[in-house]
Amino acid sequence: QVQLVESGGGLVQAGSSLRLSCAASGRTYAMGWFRQAPGKEREFVAAIKWIRIGNNLYYNNSLKGRFTISGDNAKNTLYLQMNSLKPDDTDVYYCAASDYVRLGVLSSEYEYDHWGQGTRVTVSS
């Protein structure tokens, strides 16, 4: 059972940047970030598919350009660099991991087998 631990959340002002980290306890084939506000569905943010040469990256188009996903498969770590943060980015951010090779773009939460507890990001105006 892969354990995921997120870190890096906090309270920041609009326009600021944050970098979230996720540490996985074991090997994964893909990892991603989702976010969720109270009373809303979980929203796909970005994902990375580990492949032999380079990695495949996938983004929520509405966030691409401000958010950048990266990671190190050898170290089982995942990052999310968030720039130009807006109050609408206030959410709990979750790290997720897949045990299997997935053919899709990893934008559905059903493509993941493990979830972290989440880290809260609050952006003040």
C-alpha positions as a Markdown table, in Angstrom:
| # | Residue | x | y | z |
|---|---|---|---|---|
| 1 | Gln | 0.0 | 0.0 | 0.0 |
| 2 | Val | 1.6 | 3.2 | -1.1 |
| 3 | Gln | 1.4 | 6.1 | 1.4 |
| 4 | Leu | 1.3 | 9.7 | 0.1 |
| 5 | Val | 2.2 | 12.7 | 2.2 |
| 6 | Glu | 1.6 | 16.2 | 0.9 |
| 7 | Ser | 3.3 | 19.3 | 2.3 |
| 8 | Gly | 3.7 | 23.0 | 1.3 |
| 9 | Gly | 0.3 | 24.4 | 1.7 |
| 10 | Gly | -0.4 | 27.5 | 3.6 |
| 11 | Leu | -1.9 | 31.0 | 3.7 |
| 12 | Val | -0.7 | 33.4 | 1.0 |
| 13 | Gln | -1.7 | 36.6 | -0.6 |
| 14 | Ala | -3.1 | 36.8 | -4.1 |
| 15 | Gly | -0.3 | 37.0 | -6.7 |
| 16 | Ser | 2.0 | 34.8 | -4.5 |
| 17 | Ser | 3.6 | 31.5 | -5.3 |
| 18 | Leu | 3.6 | 28.2 | -3.5 |
| 19 | Arg | 5.2 | 24.9 | -4.1 |
| 20 | Leu | 3.5 | 21.7 | -3.0 |
| 21 | Ser | 5.3 | 18.5 | -2.5 |
| 22 | Cys | 4.2 | 14.9 | -2.3 |
| 23 | Ala | 6.3 | 12.0 | -1.0 |
| 24 | Ala | 5.3 | 8.5 | -2.0 |
| 25 | Ser | 6.4 | 5.5 | 0.1 |
| 26 | Gly | 6.7 | 3.2 | -2.9 |
| 27 | Arg | 6.9 | 2.9 | -6.7 |
| 28 | Thr | 4.1 | 4.4 | -8.8 |
| 29 | Tyr | 3.3 | 4.5 | -12.5 |
| 30 | Ala | 1.7 | 7.9 | -12.4 |
| 31 | Met | 0.9 | 10.7 | -10.0 |
| 32 | Gly | -1.3 | 13.6 | -10.0 |
| 33 | Trp | -2.7 | 16.6 | -8.2 |
| 34 | Phe | -6.4 | 17.3 | -7.5 |
| 35 | Arg | -8.1 | 20.0 | -5.5 |
| 36 | Gln | -11.4 | 20.2 | -3.8 |
| 37 | Ala | -13.4 | 23.0 | -2.1 |
| 38 | Pro | -16.1 | 22.3 | 0.4 |
| 39 | Gly | -19.3 | 21.1 | -1.2 |
| 40 | Lys | -17.7 | 20.8 | -4.6 |
| 41 | Glu | -16.4 | 17.9 | -6.7 |
| 42 | Arg | -12.8 | 17.1 | -6.8 |
| 43 | Glu | -11.1 | 18.9 | -9.7 |
| 44 | Phe | -8.2 | 17.7 | -11.7 |
| 45 | Val | -5.1 | 19.9 | -11.6 |
| 46 | Ala | -2.2 | 18.1 | -13.3 |
| 47 | Ala | -0.7 | 14.7 | -13.7 |
| 48 | Ile | 2.6 | 13.1 | -14.6 |
| 49 | Lys | 3.1 | 9.7 | -16.2 |
| 50 | Trp | 6.5 | 8.2 | -15.6 |
| 51 | Ile | 8.0 | 6.8 | -18.7 |
| 52 | Arg | 11.4 | 5.6 | -19.5 |
| 53 | Ile | 12.6 | 8.7 | -21.4 |
| 54 | Gly | 11.1 | 11.9 | -20.0 |
| 55 | Asn | 7.7 | 12.1 | -18.5 |
| 56 | Asn | 4.2 | 12.8 | -19.9 |
| 57 | Leu | 2.6 | 15.8 | -18.4 |
| 58 | Tyr | -1.1 | 16.6 | -18.3 |
| 59 | Tyr | -2.9 | 19.7 | -17.2 |
| 60 | Asn | -6.2 | 21.2 | -16.5 |
| 61 | Asn | -6.2 | 23.6 | -19.3 |
| 62 | Ser | -7.7 | 26.4 | -17.1 |
| 63 | Leu | -4.6 | 26.1 | -14.9 |
| 64 | Lys | -1.9 | 25.5 | -17.4 |
| 65 | Gly | 0.5 | 28.4 | -17.5 |
| 66 | Arg | 0.2 | 29.2 | -13.8 |
| 67 | Phe | 0.7 | 25.7 | -12.4 |
| 68 | Thr | 3.6 | 23.4 | -13.2 |
| 69 | Ile | 3.9 | 19.8 | -12.3 |
| 70 | Ser | 7.2 | 18.0 | -11.9 |
| 71 | Gly | 8.7 | 15.1 | -10.0 |
| 72 | Asp | 11.4 | 12.6 | -9.6 |
| 73 | Asn | 10.3 | 9.0 | -10.1 |
| 74 | Ala | 13.5 | 7.6 | -8.6 |
| 75 | Lys | 12.9 | 9.5 | -5.4 |
| 76 | Asn | 9.1 | 8.9 | -5.5 |
| 77 | Thr | 8.4 | 12.6 | -5.2 |
| 78 | Leu | 6.0 | 15.0 | -6.9 |
| 79 | Tyr | 5.8 | 18.7 | -6.9 |
| 80 | Leu | 3.3 | 21.4 | -8.0 |
| 81 | Gln | 4.6 | 24.9 | -8.5 |
| 82 | Met | 1.7 | 27.4 | -8.3 |
| 83 | Asn | 2.3 | 30.9 | -9.4 |
| 84 | Ser | 0.1 | 34.0 | -9.6 |
| 85 | Leu | -2.3 | 32.5 | -7.1 |
| 86 | Lys | -5.8 | 33.7 | -6.9 |
| 87 | Pro | -8.5 | 33.5 | -4.2 |
| 88 | Asp | -10.3 | 31.0 | -6.4 |
| 89 | Asp | -7.3 | 28.7 | -6.0 |
| 90 | Thr | -8.2 | 28.3 | -2.3 |
| 91 | Asp | -8.8 | 24.6 | -1.9 |
| 92 | Val | -7.5 | 21.4 | -0.3 |
| 93 | Tyr | -4.9 | 20.0 | -2.7 |
| 94 | Tyr | -4.6 | 16.2 | -2.9 |
| 95 | Cys | -1.8 | 14.1 | -4.2 |
| 96 | Ala | -2.8 | 10.8 | -5.9 |
| 97 | Ala | -0.9 | 7.9 | -7.3 |
| 98 | Ser | -1.6 | 5.0 | -9.7 |
| 99 | Asp | -0.3 | 1.5 | -9.3 |
| 100 | Tyr | -0.9 | 0.7 | -13.0 |
| 101 | Val | -0.1 | 1.9 | -16.4 |
| 102 | Arg | -3.0 | 4.0 | -17.5 |
| 103 | Leu | -3.8 | 4.8 | -21.1 |
| 104 | Gly | -5.8 | 8.0 | -20.4 |
| 105 | Val | -4.7 | 11.5 | -19.5 |
| 106 | Leu | -5.2 | 10.8 | -15.8 |
| 107 | Ser | -7.7 | 13.5 | -15.3 |
| 108 | Ser | -10.3 | 11.2 | -13.6 |
| 109 | Glu | -9.9 | 10.4 | -9.9 |
| 110 | Tyr | -10.9 | 6.9 | -10.8 |
| 111 | Glu | -7.6 | 6.4 | -12.5 |
| 112 | Tyr | -5.8 | 6.6 | -9.2 |
| 113 | Asp | -5.4 | 4.0 | -6.5 |
| 114 | His | -3.9 | 6.0 | -3.6 |
| 115 | Trp | -4.6 | 9.4 | -2.1 |
| 116 | Gly | -2.9 | 11.6 | 0.4 |
| 117 | Gln | -4.6 | 13.4 | 3.2 |
| 118 | Gly | -4.4 | 16.7 | 1.5 |
| 119 | Thr | -2.8 | 20.1 | 2.2 |
| 120 | Arg | -4.8 | 23.3 | 2.5 |
| 121 | Val | -4.0 | 26.3 | 0.3 |
| 122 | Thr | -5.7 | 29.5 | 1.2 |
| 123 | Val | -5.2 | 32.6 | -1.0 |
| 124 | Ser | -6.3 | 35.9 | 0.5 |
| 125 | Ser | -7.3 | 38.9 | -1.7 |
